[in-house]
């Protein structure tokens, strides 16, 4: 079991917490991180690009000139792809780019990202994150208390005031444990977890394959 210091809002150690090595102390796997980050980016593609082919372009129903005897190359329609105003040959059509690696891969990638931040000493665990819903107070706790400049905060969704306060800050993001993802973990250099969030992630990422996480 990996041991981590638990801090208060003034960056003073108040206790320790033990978390699974399989979640917070695995060897970071760059390929897993790439695969899952790629999935997130690909799945944002709308895939709505489209062009008209020769059958969809209006006009061109009449043969422009007779087949033989004119001295010109034979043509069947003025809407063929080599004509100005014609349809596009083999152009893009709407498609679904959806891609999803297996759940085991997705879980392993999140564990790899958490372990990467832990190995870099950029994983901060706090006992709790009190908030009155004001951005100014949350900013003071993060920048002056914990001395952070850029971080991802993970706390229970029930702490609505914290989520409301942090979402207005340019250098900080906030997510509930169930919303954690590789791209968000890699976007910010530091990850801040409350004890409750750390325990929730530890439990969720260790669930057997038959159970949803």
C-alpha contacts under 8 A as a table, 3 or more apart, distances in Angstrom:
res1	aa1	res2	aa2	distance
1	X	18	X	5.83
1	X	19	X	5.56
1	X	20	X	4.91
1	X	21	X	5.27
2	X	18	X	5.50
2	X	19	X	5.24
2	X	20	X	5.99
2	X	21	X	5.52
2	X	24	X	7.07
2	X	25	X	6.72
3	X	16	X	6.65
3	X	17	X	5.68
3	X	18	X	4.56
3	X	19	X	6.41
4	X	16	X	5.61
4	X	17	X	5.36
4	X	18	X	6.44
4	X	19	X	7.75
4	X	125	X	7.42
5	X	13	X	6.20
5	X	14	X	7.67
5	X	15	X	6.16
5	X	16	X	4.58
5	X	17	X	6.46
5	X	125	X	6.85
6	X	13	X	5.63
6	X	14	X	5.81
6	X	15	X	5.12
6	X	16	X	5.23
6	X	17	X	6.66
6	X	124	X	7.76
6	X	125	X	5.19
6	X	126	X	5.15
6	X	127	X	5.90
6	X	195	X	7.63
7	X	10	X	7.51
7	X	11	X	5.25
7	X	12	X	5.18
7	X	13	X	4.44
7	X	14	X	5.55
7	X	15	X	7.22
7	X	124	X	7.77
7	X	125	X	6.23
7	X	126	X	4.58
7	X	127	X	6.05
8	X	11	X	5.44
8	X	12	X	5.62
8	X	13	X	6.62
8	X	14	X	6.54
8	X	126	X	5.54
8	X	127	X	5.89
8	X	128	X	7.35
9	X	12	X	7.46
9	X	126	X	7.23
9	X	129	X	7.47
9	X	141	X	6.03
9	X	142	X	7.85
9	X	145	X	5.42
9	X	146	X	6.14
10	X	141	X	7.59
10	X	144	X	7.95
10	X	145	X	4.37
10	X	146	X	5.87
11	X	145	X	6.19
11	X	146	X	5.10
11	X	147	X	7.95
13	X	16	X	7.99
14	X	127	X	7.86
17	X	195	X	7.89
19	X	23	X	7.57
19	X	24	X	6.82
19	X	198	X	7.91
19	X	199	X	7.53
19	X	202	X	6.58
20	X	23	X	5.51
20	X	24	X	6.20
20	X	25	X	7.42
20	X	202	X	6.59
21	X	24	X	5.25
21	X	25	X	4.42
21	X	26	X	6.20
22	X	25	X	6.09
22	X	26	X	5.66
22	X	111	X	7.33
22	X	206	X	7.79
23	X	26	X	6.47
23	X	111	X	4.65
23	X	112	X	7.38
23	X	114	X	7.20
23	X	115	X	6.83
23	X	202	X	6.39
23	X	205	X	6.84
23	X	206	X	7.60
24	X	111	X	6.20
24	X	112	X	7.62
24	X	114	X	5.74
24	X	115	X	4.45
24	X	118	X	6.76
25	X	115	X	4.97
25	X	118	X	7.31
25	X	119	X	7.62
26	X	111	X	7.18
26	X	112	X	6.25
26	X	115	X	5.79
27	X	112	X	6.75
27	X	115	X	7.09
27	X	116	X	7.69
28	X	112	X	4.62
28	X	113	X	6.75
28	X	115	X	6.41
28	X	116	X	5.63
29	X	32	X	5.52
29	X	33	X	6.51
29	X	109	X	7.42
29	X	112	X	6.06
30	X	33	X	5.13
30	X	34	X	6.16
31	X	34	X	5.01
31	X	35	X	6.16
32	X	35	X	5.15
32	X	36	X	6.29
32	X	105	X	6.82
32	X	106	X	7.90
32	X	108	X	7.31
32	X	109	X	5.21
32	X	112	X	7.86
33	X	36	X	5.49
33	X	37	X	5.96
33	X	109	X	5.28
33	X	110	X	7.81
33	X	112	X	7.32
33	X	113	X	7.13
33	X	182	X	6.83
34	X	37	X	5.22
34	X	38	X	5.87
35	X	38	X	5.15
35	X	39	X	6.25
35	X	101	X	7.65
36	X	39	X	4.91
36	X	40	X	6.43
36	X	101	X	7.16
36	X	105	X	7.78
36	X	106	X	6.27
36	X	109	X	6.74
36	X	182	X	6.79
37	X	40	X	5.20
37	X	41	X	6.41
37	X	182	X	6.06
37	X	183	X	5.53
38	X	41	X	5.17
38	X	42	X	5.96
39	X	42	X	5.20
39	X	43	X	6.00
39	X	98	X	7.97
39	X	99	X	5.82
39	X	100	X	6.15
39	X	101	X	7.55
40	X	43	X	5.37
40	X	44	X	6.66
40	X	183	X	7.36
41	X	44	X	5.44
41	X	45	X	7.23
42	X	45	X	5.53
42	X	97	X	6.35
42	X	98	X	6.87
42	X	99	X	7.07
43	X	46	X	7.79
43	X	97	X	6.21
43	X	98	X	5.17
43	X	99	X	6.52
45	X	97	X	6.63
46	X	96	X	7.43
46	X	97	X	7.68
47	X	94	X	5.40
47	X	95	X	5.14
47	X	96	X	5.82
47	X	97	X	6.61
48	X	93	X	7.43
48	X	94	X	4.71
48	X	95	X	6.82
49	X	92	X	6.51
49	X	93	X	6.16
49	X	94	X	5.63
50	X	91	X	7.28
50	X	92	X	5.28
50	X	93	X	4.50
50	X	94	X	5.80
51	X	87	X	7.99
51	X	88	X	6.87
51	X	91	X	5.99
51	X	92	X	6.28
51	X	93	X	6.75
52	X	55	X	7.66
52	X	56	X	5.42
52	X	57	X	6.10
52	X	87	X	5.53
52	X	88	X	6.16
52	X	91	X	7.58
53	X	56	X	5.48
53	X	57	X	6.49
53	X	81	X	7.59
53	X	86	X	7.80
53	X	87	X	4.13
53	X	88	X	4.83
53	X	89	X	6.08
53	X	90	X	7.53
53	X	91	X	7.19
54	X	57	X	5.42
54	X	79	X	5.63
54	X	80	X	5.52
54	X	81	X	6.48
54	X	86	X	6.23
54	X	87	X	4.01
54	X	88	X	6.64
54	X	89	X	7.58
55	X	58	X	7.99
55	X	87	X	7.41
56	X	87	X	7.31
57	X	79	X	6.72
57	X	86	X	6.83
57	X	87	X	5.86
58	X	79	X	7.89
59	X	78	X	7.85
59	X	79	X	6.97
60	X	63	X	7.34
60	X	77	X	5.02
60	X	78	X	4.92
60	X	79	X	5.17
61	X	77	X	6.45
62	X	76	X	7.76
62	X	77	X	6.56
63	X	66	X	7.03
63	X	75	X	6.86
63	X	76	X	5.02
63	X	77	X	5.40
63	X	78	X	7.70
64	X	75	X	6.68
64	X	76	X	6.83
64	X	77	X	6.34
64	X	78	X	6.71
65	X	70	X	7.83
65	X	74	X	7.88
65	X	75	X	7.24
66	X	69	X	7.53
66	X	70	X	7.38
66	X	74	X	7.72
67	X	70	X	7.86
67	X	74	X	5.48
67	X	75	X	7.30
68	X	71	X	7.43
68	X	74	X	7.30
69	X	72	X	7.99
75	X	78	X	7.61
76	X	80	X	7.93
77	X	80	X	5.79
78	X	83	X	6.05
78	X	86	X	6.62
79	X	83	X	6.18
79	X	84	X	7.85
79	X	85	X	6.55
79	X	86	X	3.88
79	X	87	X	5.91
80	X	83	X	5.69
80	X	86	X	5.08
80	X	87	X	5.93
81	X	84	X	7.83
81	X	86	X	4.92
81	X	87	X	4.84
81	X	88	X	5.17
81	X	89	X	5.67
82	X	86	X	6.71
83	X	86	X	5.05
88	X	91	X	5.64
101	X	105	X	6.23
101	X	106	X	6.65
102	X	105	X	5.35
102	X	106	X	6.50
103	X	106	X	5.01
103	X	107	X	6.12
104	X	107	X	5.26
104	X	108	X	6.06
104	X	209	X	7.55
105	X	108	X	5.07
105	X	109	X	6.07
106	X	109	X	5.16
106	X	110	X	6.46
107	X	110	X	5.27
107	X	111	X	6.29
107	X	205	X	6.03
108	X	111	X	5.05
108	X	112	X	6.01
109	X	112	X	4.91
109	X	113	X	6.20
109	X	182	X	6.78
110	X	113	X	5.08
110	X	114	X	6.19
110	X	180	X	7.90
110	X	181	X	6.47
110	X	182	X	5.57
111	X	114	X	5.12
111	X	115	X	6.00
111	X	205	X	7.48
112	X	115	X	5.07
112	X	116	X	6.03
113	X	116	X	4.99
113	X	117	X	6.43
113	X	182	X	6.48
113	X	185	X	6.46
113	X	186	X	7.01
114	X	117	X	5.29
114	X	118	X	6.23
114	X	123	X	7.64
114	X	185	X	7.40
115	X	118	X	4.87
115	X	119	X	6.02
116	X	119	X	5.16
116	X	120	X	6.28
117	X	120	X	5.05
117	X	121	X	6.27
117	X	122	X	4.97
117	X	123	X	5.39
117	X	189	X	7.64
117	X	190	X	6.85
117	X	191	X	7.06
118	X	121	X	5.04
118	X	122	X	5.72
118	X	123	X	4.89
119	X	122	X	7.49
120	X	123	X	7.72
121	X	124	X	7.94
122	X	189	X	6.92
122	X	190	X	4.78
122	X	191	X	6.32
123	X	190	X	6.05
123	X	191	X	5.01
123	X	192	X	6.07
123	X	193	X	7.60
124	X	190	X	7.50
124	X	191	X	6.12
124	X	192	X	4.66
124	X	193	X	6.16
125	X	192	X	5.75
125	X	193	X	4.74
125	X	194	X	5.49
125	X	195	X	6.36
125	X	198	X	7.66
126	X	129	X	6.99
126	X	192	X	7.28
126	X	193	X	6.24
126	X	194	X	4.83
126	X	195	X	6.17
127	X	194	X	5.65
127	X	195	X	5.37
128	X	194	X	5.26
128	X	195	X	6.67
128	X	196	X	7.84
129	X	155	X	7.79
129	X	162	X	7.52
129	X	194	X	6.72
130	X	162	X	7.25
131	X	134	X	7.14
131	X	137	X	7.28
131	X	138	X	6.46
131	X	161	X	5.83
131	X	162	X	5.19
131	X	165	X	7.70
132	X	137	X	7.51
132	X	161	X	5.93
132	X	162	X	7.27
133	X	138	X	7.82
133	X	160	X	7.73
133	X	161	X	4.03
133	X	162	X	5.71
133	X	163	X	7.84
133	X	164	X	5.96
133	X	165	X	4.92
134	X	137	X	5.56
134	X	138	X	6.47
134	X	161	X	7.65
134	X	164	X	7.86
134	X	165	X	5.17
135	X	138	X	5.13
135	X	139	X	5.96
135	X	164	X	7.89
135	X	165	X	4.29
135	X	166	X	6.12
135	X	168	X	6.81
135	X	169	X	7.34
136	X	139	X	5.12
136	X	140	X	6.26
136	X	165	X	7.94
137	X	140	X	5.10
137	X	141	X	6.36
138	X	141	X	5.16
138	X	142	X	6.30
138	X	162	X	7.35
138	X	165	X	6.38
138	X	166	X	6.64
139	X	142	X	5.19
139	X	143	X	5.87
139	X	144	X	7.80
139	X	166	X	7.67
139	X	169	X	7.83
140	X	143	X	5.37
140	X	144	X	5.18
140	X	145	X	6.46
141	X	144	X	5.79
141	X	145	X	4.62
141	X	146	X	6.26
142	X	145	X	5.68
142	X	146	X	5.02
142	X	147	X	6.10
142	X	148	X	5.59
142	X	149	X	7.66
143	X	146	X	5.92
143	X	147	X	4.48
143	X	148	X	4.79
143	X	149	X	6.02
144	X	147	X	4.99
144	X	148	X	7.51
148	X	151	X	6.93
149	X	171	X	6.89
150	X	171	X	4.93
150	X	172	X	5.61
150	X	188	X	6.17
150	X	189	X	6.53
150	X	190	X	6.59
151	X	171	X	6.81
151	X	172	X	5.07
151	X	173	X	6.65
151	X	188	X	5.10
151	X	189	X	6.07
151	X	190	X	4.55
151	X	191	X	5.55
151	X	192	X	6.88
152	X	172	X	5.73
152	X	173	X	4.80
152	X	174	X	5.71
152	X	175	X	7.64
152	X	184	X	7.36
152	X	185	X	6.98
152	X	188	X	5.86
152	X	189	X	7.99
152	X	190	X	6.27
152	X	191	X	4.84
152	X	192	X	6.02
153	X	172	X	7.33
153	X	173	X	6.07
153	X	174	X	4.60
153	X	175	X	6.40
153	X	191	X	6.05
153	X	192	X	4.67
153	X	193	X	6.10
154	X	174	X	5.68
154	X	175	X	4.96
154	X	176	X	5.43
154	X	177	X	6.06
154	X	180	X	7.79
154	X	191	X	7.61
154	X	192	X	6.14
154	X	193	X	5.06
154	X	194	X	6.77
154	X	197	X	6.41
155	X	159	X	7.04
155	X	174	X	7.52
155	X	175	X	6.54
155	X	176	X	5.13
155	X	177	X	6.39
155	X	193	X	6.42
155	X	194	X	5.79
155	X	196	X	7.29
155	X	197	X	5.32
156	X	159	X	5.71
156	X	176	X	5.04
156	X	177	X	6.47
156	X	196	X	7.29
156	X	197	X	6.23
157	X	160	X	6.15
157	X	163	X	7.56
157	X	175	X	7.62
157	X	176	X	5.04
157	X	177	X	7.92
159	X	162	X	5.64
159	X	163	X	6.66
160	X	163	X	5.11
160	X	164	X	6.06
161	X	164	X	5.06
161	X	165	X	6.09
162	X	165	X	5.10
162	X	166	X	6.08
163	X	166	X	5.44
163	X	167	X	6.05
163	X	174	X	6.06
163	X	175	X	7.49
164	X	167	X	5.68
164	X	168	X	7.34
165	X	168	X	6.15
165	X	169	X	7.74
166	X	169	X	5.44
166	X	172	X	6.55
166	X	173	X	6.46
166	X	174	X	6.32
167	X	170	X	7.95
167	X	172	X	7.36
167	X	173	X	6.12
167	X	174	X	6.53
169	X	172	X	5.56
169	X	173	X	7.39
170	X	173	X	7.88
172	X	188	X	7.80
175	X	179	X	5.87
175	X	180	X	6.41
176	X	179	X	5.31
176	X	180	X	6.76
176	X	197	X	7.65
177	X	180	X	5.47
177	X	197	X	5.76
177	X	200	X	6.74
177	X	201	X	6.22
178	X	201	X	7.94
180	X	184	X	7.16
180	X	185	X	7.54
181	X	184	X	5.63
181	X	185	X	6.36
182	X	185	X	5.08
182	X	186	X	6.16
183	X	186	X	5.26
183	X	187	X	5.99
184	X	187	X	5.05
184	X	188	X	6.78
185	X	188	X	6.11
185	X	189	X	7.90
185	X	191	X	7.04
186	X	189	X	6.86
188	X	191	X	7.17
193	X	196	X	7.98
193	X	197	X	5.87
193	X	198	X	5.85
194	X	197	X	5.14
194	X	198	X	6.14
195	X	198	X	5.09
195	X	199	X	6.21
196	X	199	X	5.27
196	X	200	X	6.18
197	X	200	X	4.99
197	X	201	X	6.14
198	X	201	X	5.24
198	X	202	X	6.05
199	X	202	X	4.98
199	X	203	X	6.15
200	X	203	X	5.25
200	X	204	X	6.06
201	X	204	X	5.08
201	X	205	X	5.95
202	X	205	X	5.66
202	X	206	X	6.39
203	X	206	X	5.36
203	X	207	X	6.43
204	X	207	X	5.47
204	X	213	X	5.33
205	X	213	X	6.90
207	X	211	X	6.36
207	X	212	X	7.63
207	X	213	X	6.88
208	X	211	X	5.75
209	X	212	X	7.35
